[in-house]
Amino acid sequence: MTKFLRLGPVGSEIPAVDAGDGVRDLRPLTADIDGAFLESDGLRRARAAASDLPLLEGAADLRVGAPIARPGAVLCIGQNYAAHAAESGNAAPTVPILFFKHPNTVVGAFDDIHVPPRAGKIDWEVELGVVIGTRARYLDSVDVALSHVAGYVVSHDVSERTWQKDESGGQWSKGEIAETFNPIGPFLVPADEVDAQNRRLWSTVNGEARQDSTTADMVFSVAFLVWHLSQYGVLDPGDLINTGTPEGVAMSGRFPYLKVGDVVELGVEGLGVMRQTLVSAPR
């Protein structure tokens, strides 16, 4: 399995690749893992050249940043697992529910989650994240949709439920757009190395199990979502799609909401494990 990473301090991440023989520096090929790199067949070129790239000295000691540079758009699908829709008090949707997150929600896999002032109902949501590789413009069919996917990541779609349900005027985004509310990573795996509809995904809070499901239970598949979204707008390289979360969130009423000091761990089979601590947001 090939792992694409961005390592180093916030704003100065080094693009890297690990094809199984050590973490290699991608800077001879690209300045960053961004839309331009993905659109230029960068993942394939990097895999082909990986053994000739220099080893990245001290890689193990570097911060793990988001594996893609700041996306232009973060598109999120709501209630895409029937059991999660049910625990939210709703039937499974008949068409995908779309909402958005601000690009500055995207942070690294082990970065802290900042709890904003007034936030009282912070909820966790493990998701399969889809990274667009080539522009998807009003696609003709579902059959061609996956050819526009660069790869997959673990995504944590953090939500503030009061803001989402009571203060958003009928839409959800106020509860989704707080800074740091979408850690992703720890690495990006190319699409042709992942069976996206057969991945276990899970989460824990302070070591206690919360979610445990499989992407086979999605209401709408990755291919359908990419095609469907492309009927309404143009998906650009580097855009991130969060494909929905399974049951087991705090909104179900079975678990307490998150608070400062809590630790959330999340994983998707084959895509790694993330860990975040909740801290008070800086002013």
C-alpha positions as CSV (number, residue, x, y, z in Angstrom):
1,M,0.0,0.0,0.0
2,T,1.3,3.4,-1.0
3,K,0.9,6.2,1.6
4,F,1.1,9.9,0.7
5,L,1.8,12.3,3.6
6,R,2.5,15.9,4.4
7,L,4.9,16.2,7.3
8,G,6.1,19.2,9.3
9,P,4.9,22.4,10.9
10,V,1.5,24.0,10.0
11,G,2.0,25.9,6.7
12,S,5.4,24.3,6.0
13,E,4.5,20.7,5.4
14,I,6.8,18.6,3.3
15,P,5.1,16.3,0.7
16,A,6.2,12.7,1.1
17,V,5.5,9.1,0.0
18,D,5.9,5.8,1.7
19,A,5.7,2.8,-0.7
20,G,7.0,0.3,1.9
21,D,10.7,1.1,1.9
22,G,10.8,4.2,4.0
23,V,9.4,7.7,3.8
24,R,10.6,9.5,0.7
25,D,10.8,13.2,0.0
26,L,8.4,14.2,-2.8
27,R,9.9,17.7,-3.3
28,P,11.9,16.6,-6.4
29,L,8.5,16.0,-8.0
30,T,6.2,18.6,-6.4
31,A,6.1,21.4,-3.9
32,D,2.9,20.0,-2.3
33,I,0.2,17.4,-2.5
34,D,-2.4,19.7,-4.0
35,G,-5.0,19.9,-6.8
36,A,-2.4,20.6,-9.4
37,F,-0.3,17.6,-8.4
38,L,-3.2,15.3,-8.3
39,E,-4.6,16.5,-11.7
40,S,-1.2,16.0,-13.3
41,D,-1.3,12.2,-12.5
42,G,1.0,12.9,-9.6
43,L,0.2,9.9,-7.5
44,R,1.0,7.5,-10.3
45,R,4.2,9.4,-11.2
46,A,5.3,9.4,-7.6
47,R,4.7,5.7,-7.1
48,A,6.8,5.0,-10.2
49,A,9.6,7.1,-9.0
50,A,9.4,6.3,-5.3
51,S,12.5,4.2,-5.0
52,D,14.6,6.9,-6.6
53,L,13.4,9.7,-4.3
54,P,15.6,10.6,-1.3
55,L,14.7,9.4,2.1
56,L,13.2,12.1,4.3
57,E,15.5,12.4,7.2
58,G,13.8,12.6,10.6
59,A,10.4,11.8,9.2
60,A,9.3,9.9,12.3
61,D,9.7,13.0,14.4
62,L,7.7,15.4,12.3
63,R,4.1,16.5,12.8
64,V,1.7,14.6,10.6
65,G,-0.2,17.2,8.6
66,A,-3.4,16.8,6.5
67,P,-2.3,14.6,3.6
68,I,-3.7,17.1,1.1
69,A,-3.1,20.8,1.0
70,R,-6.0,23.0,1.9
71,P,-8.9,21.9,-0.3
72,G,-11.0,24.4,-2.2
73,A,-14.2,22.7,-1.1
74,V,-15.2,20.3,1.7
75,L,-18.5,18.7,0.7
76,C,-20.3,16.5,3.3
77,I,-23.1,14.0,2.9
78,G,-25.6,13.7,5.8
79,Q,-27.2,10.6,7.1
80,N,-25.6,8.2,4.5
81,Y,-25.9,5.2,6.8
82,A,-29.5,4.1,7.5
83,A,-28.8,3.2,11.1
84,H,-27.3,6.7,11.7
85,A,-30.3,8.3,10.1
86,A,-32.6,6.3,12.4
87,E,-30.7,7.3,15.6
88,S,-31.1,10.9,14.4
89,G,-34.8,10.4,14.2
90,N,-35.1,10.2,10.5
91,A,-35.7,7.7,7.7
92,A,-32.9,7.0,5.3
93,P,-32.7,9.7,2.7
94,T,-33.9,9.1,-0.8
95,V,-31.4,11.6,-2.3
96,P,-28.0,12.6,-0.9
97,I,-28.1,15.4,1.8
98,L,-25.4,18.0,1.1
99,F,-23.8,20.5,3.5
100,F,-20.4,22.2,3.5
101,K,-17.5,22.8,5.9
102,H,-15.0,25.7,5.7
103,P,-11.6,24.7,4.3
104,N,-9.9,25.8,7.6
105,T,-11.7,22.9,9.3
106,V,-9.2,20.6,7.7
107,V,-6.2,19.8,10.0
108,G,-3.8,16.9,10.6
109,A,-4.7,13.5,12.0
110,F,-3.2,14.2,15.4
111,D,-3.9,17.9,15.7
112,D,-6.1,19.2,18.6
113,I,-9.8,20.0,18.0
114,H,-10.5,23.5,19.2
115,V,-13.8,23.8,21.2
116,P,-15.3,27.2,20.4
117,P,-16.9,29.5,23.0
118,R,-20.6,28.5,23.6
119,A,-20.1,25.1,22.1
120,G,-21.8,22.5,24.3
121,K,-22.7,19.6,22.1
122,I,-19.6,18.5,20.2
123,D,-20.0,15.2,18.4
124,W,-17.6,12.8,16.7
125,E,-18.2,11.3,13.3
126,V,-15.7,8.9,11.6
127,E,-16.1,8.9,7.8
128,L,-14.5,7.7,4.6
129,G,-13.0,10.8,2.9
130,V,-12.8,11.0,-0.9
131,V,-10.2,13.2,-2.5
132,I,-11.0,14.3,-6.1
133,G,-8.2,13.9,-8.6
134,T,-9.5,15.2,-11.9
135,R,-12.3,17.7,-12.5
136,A,-15.8,16.1,-12.4
137,R,-18.1,18.3,-14.5
138,Y,-21.7,17.1,-15.0
139,L,-20.6,13.4,-15.5
140,D,-22.6,11.3,-17.9
141,S,-22.9,8.3,-15.7
142,V,-22.1,6.7,-12.4
143,D,-19.8,4.3,-14.3
144,V,-17.2,7.0,-14.9
145,A,-17.3,8.6,-11.5
146,L,-14.5,6.7,-9.8
147,S,-12.0,7.6,-12.5
148,H,-12.2,11.1,-11.0
149,V,-11.2,10.0,-7.5
150,A,-7.5,10.4,-6.5
151,G,-7.7,8.5,-3.3
152,Y,-9.1,8.1,0.2
153,V,-8.4,9.3,3.7
154,V,-9.9,8.8,7.2
155,S,-12.0,11.9,7.9
156,H,-13.4,13.2,11.3
157,D,-16.5,15.3,10.5
158,V,-16.8,17.1,13.9
159,S,-20.2,18.7,14.6
160,E,-21.7,21.1,17.1
161,R,-25.3,19.8,17.4
162,T,-27.0,22.8,18.9
163,W,-25.6,25.0,16.2
164,Q,-26.4,22.5,13.6
165,K,-30.0,21.7,14.6
166,D,-31.3,24.8,16.4
167,E,-29.3,27.8,15.1
168,S,-28.8,27.1,11.4
169,G,-32.2,28.1,10.1
170,G,-33.0,24.7,8.5
171,Q,-29.6,24.0,7.1
172,W,-26.6,22.5,9.0
173,S,-23.5,24.4,8.2
174,K,-23.2,26.6,11.3
175,G,-22.6,23.5,13.3
176,E,-19.9,22.3,10.9
177,I,-17.6,25.2,10.1
178,A,-15.6,25.8,13.2
179,E,-11.8,25.8,12.7
180,T,-10.2,22.3,13.2
181,F,-13.6,20.6,12.9
182,N,-12.3,18.2,10.1
183,P,-9.1,16.3,10.9
184,I,-8.0,14.0,8.0
185,G,-5.3,11.5,7.5
186,P,-2.9,10.3,8.6
187,F,-2.2,9.5,4.9
188,L,-3.8,9.4,1.5
189,V,-4.0,6.0,-0.3
190,P,-4.5,6.0,-4.1
191,A,-8.0,5.0,-5.2
192,D,-6.8,2.0,-7.2
193,E,-5.4,0.4,-4.0
194,V,-8.7,0.7,-2.0
195,D,-12.0,-1.1,-2.2
196,A,-14.0,1.9,-1.0
197,Q,-17.3,0.0,-0.4
198,N,-15.7,-2.7,1.8
199,R,-13.9,-0.8,4.6
200,R,-14.5,-1.2,8.3
201,L,-14.7,2.1,10.2
202,W,-14.7,2.8,13.9
203,S,-14.3,5.4,16.6
204,T,-13.6,5.5,20.4
205,V,-13.8,8.2,23.0
206,N,-11.4,8.0,25.9
207,G,-10.8,4.4,24.9
208,E,-14.5,3.4,25.0
209,A,-16.0,2.0,21.8
210,R,-18.5,4.2,20.0
211,Q,-18.9,3.5,16.2
212,D,-18.1,0.2,14.5
213,S,-19.5,-0.4,11.0
214,T,-18.6,-0.8,7.3
215,T,-18.8,1.3,4.2
216,A,-20.9,-1.5,2.7
217,D,-23.8,-0.1,4.7
218,M,-23.7,3.3,2.9
219,V,-27.1,4.4,1.5
220,F,-25.3,5.9,-1.5
221,S,-22.0,4.6,-2.8
222,V,-18.9,6.7,-3.4
223,A,-19.4,6.4,-7.2
224,F,-23.0,7.5,-6.9
225,L,-22.1,10.5,-4.7
226,V,-19.3,11.7,-7.1
227,W,-21.7,11.4,-10.0
228,H,-24.6,13.0,-8.2
229,L,-22.6,16.0,-6.9
230,S,-21.2,16.6,-10.3
231,Q,-24.8,17.1,-11.6
232,Y,-25.1,20.3,-9.5
233,G,-21.6,21.7,-9.6
234,V,-18.0,21.1,-10.7
235,L,-15.7,19.1,-8.4
236,D,-12.2,20.3,-8.6
237,P,-8.9,18.4,-8.0
238,G,-8.1,18.4,-4.3
239,D,-11.7,18.8,-3.2
240,L,-12.7,16.6,-0.2
241,I,-16.0,14.7,0.1
242,N,-17.1,13.3,3.5
243,T,-19.3,10.4,2.7
244,G,-21.3,10.1,6.0
245,T,-21.0,8.5,9.3
246,P,-22.4,5.3,10.8
247,E,-24.4,5.0,14.0
248,G,-22.9,5.5,17.4
249,V,-22.7,9.2,17.9
250,A,-23.6,11.3,20.9
251,M,-26.7,12.7,19.2
252,S,-28.2,9.2,19.6
253,G,-28.6,10.0,23.3
254,R,-26.6,6.9,24.2
255,F,-23.4,8.7,24.9
256,P,-22.3,12.1,26.4
257,Y,-21.1,14.8,24.1
258,L,-17.4,15.6,23.9
259,K,-15.7,18.0,26.3
260,V,-12.3,19.7,26.7
261,G,-9.8,17.0,27.6
262,D,-11.5,14.1,25.8
263,V,-9.6,12.0,23.3
264,V,-11.1,10.6,20.2
265,E,-9.6,7.9,18.1
266,L,-10.9,7.0,14.7
267,G,-9.9,4.6,11.9
268,V,-10.8,3.2,8.5
269,E,-9.5,-0.2,7.6
270,G,-6.3,0.2,5.5
271,L,-6.3,4.0,5.8
272,G,-4.8,4.4,9.2
273,V,-5.8,5.7,12.6
274,M,-6.2,9.2,13.9
275,R,-6.2,10.6,17.4
276,Q,-7.3,14.1,18.6
277,T,-7.6,15.8,22.0
278,L,-10.2,18.4,22.6
279,V,-8.9,21.8,23.8
280,S,-10.3,25.2,24.4
281,A,-10.2,27.3,21.2
282,P,-7.7,30.2,21.3
283,R,-9.3,33.7,21.2
